[in-house]
Amino acid sequence: MSPTPPDPNAPSWQLETSLVHAGERLGAPVAQPTTTPIYGSTTYLYPSLAELDAAFTSGEGFLYTRYGNPTVVALETAIAAAEAARGAVAYASGMAALYAALLAAATPRGETAPRPGVILAARDLYGSTMVLLDELFAGRGATVVYADLCDPAVAEAAIMQHQPQVVLAETLSNPLLYVADVAALVGHCRDVGARLVLDATLTTPVLLRPLSLGADLVVHSATKYLAGHGDVAGGVVAARSSLLHATLVRQARLLGASLGPFEAQQIQRGMKTLALRMERQCANAAHVASFLAQHPAVAQVYYPGLATHAGHHLAASTYGGHFGALVSCELHGGAIAAASFVDALRLFLPATTLGDIYSLVSVPAIASHRELTPAQRAERGISPALVRLSIGIEAIDDLLADLQQALFPLGKDTGNRE
């Protein structure tokens, strides 16, 4: 294409001014881009002050990046479609998204300020989630109650007893992979008028779409499976109702934990291969779980794809034939064995995250749940010998070979003890 000819009506600026303004605000191209551009601008211009004022009044159009950004809106649109939601809001991290979801869920209908009276939370949650509940909610006067929400009888009794405003659970818990009965939780929450917030980071929309079952808000740490490549942090909340979506939007502007456009583009790009990645990662995880379950150095394996897992039948009936890409195991030999195993791995990367295309390993007692007291970890079954494996997309034979060589010395020790 030939270069754009000079505009004869362009202002006759001096060099310093031209360097600042020339080439800016040329307008959108006639042809539509194949992919969403990255809009780095923090502000947007209107032809007149009256039109700017009208945009503020209507809430439509872009004004300031904390109020909305075209690249971020593209991601939010993709999230809403994936979760069958009325709308979605993106945040700078998964924890920011979770905090925002709890605030929105605790905002009474017809009001704008959160009033978190009683929050009933699952006993089995990501460690920082419990710290958030204890310090930023219970520490400010809310009542936070923990219960085993993956036990149907316990969940029903706790909801009826405490009459919470908000119920929080993980669809598949981190790190012991307990399976929540979403449909049952929805029914119990409706009985008492509670809003159900679900962290679905580990299941993703590929395995489960909780809003379709009646959950009110779904949270994802987009850093994990949605983005999937270990190169971007972000979080999203999807809402089942227009009211909750509007509440999220309003409060997001005040919280200011806005996701940047560059991060939004990376997350949306990652989502395009989410279904393909989950297919491979879940298949690999099933092989890894079967291998570990037969190894003498392994005391117990936590994976819902195993028939011995307490949530196997529920997962099989709700996850579409997959069981997730996380596998946890307890090793004979305690913390020393766990450390030796992690240090001996060569392909699995010792990173404090999950959901990447790379296979990862961590010890929850010193990573995801280190902020809990030893007593809290023991109550939840998180021992120093527990190891969490996030399974990637590598060739399964290579993954099994790495696990085999790292476990080999531990297996020999186990055999000698027996």
Secondary structure, 3 states (H helix, E strand, C coil): CCCCCCCCCCCCCCHHHHHHHCCCCCCCCCCCCCCCCCCCCCECCCCCHHHHHHHHHHCCCCCECCCCCHHHHHHHHHHHHHHCCCEEEEECCHHHHHHHHHHHHCCCCCCCCCCCCEEEEECCCCHHHHHHHHHHHHHHCCEEEEECCCCHHHHHHHHHHHCCCEEEEECECCCCCCECCHHHHHHHHHHHCCEEEEECCCCHHHHCCHHHHCCCEEEEECCCCCCCCCCCCCEEEEECCHHHHHHHHHHHHHHCCECCHHHHHHHHHHHCCHHHHHHHHHHHHHHHHHHHHCCCCEEEEECCCCCCCCCHHHHHHHCCCCCCCEEEEEECCHHHHHHHHHHHCCCCECCCCCCCCCCEEECHHHCCCCCCCHHHHHHCCCCCCEEEEECCCCCHHHHHHHHHHHHHHHHHHHHHHC
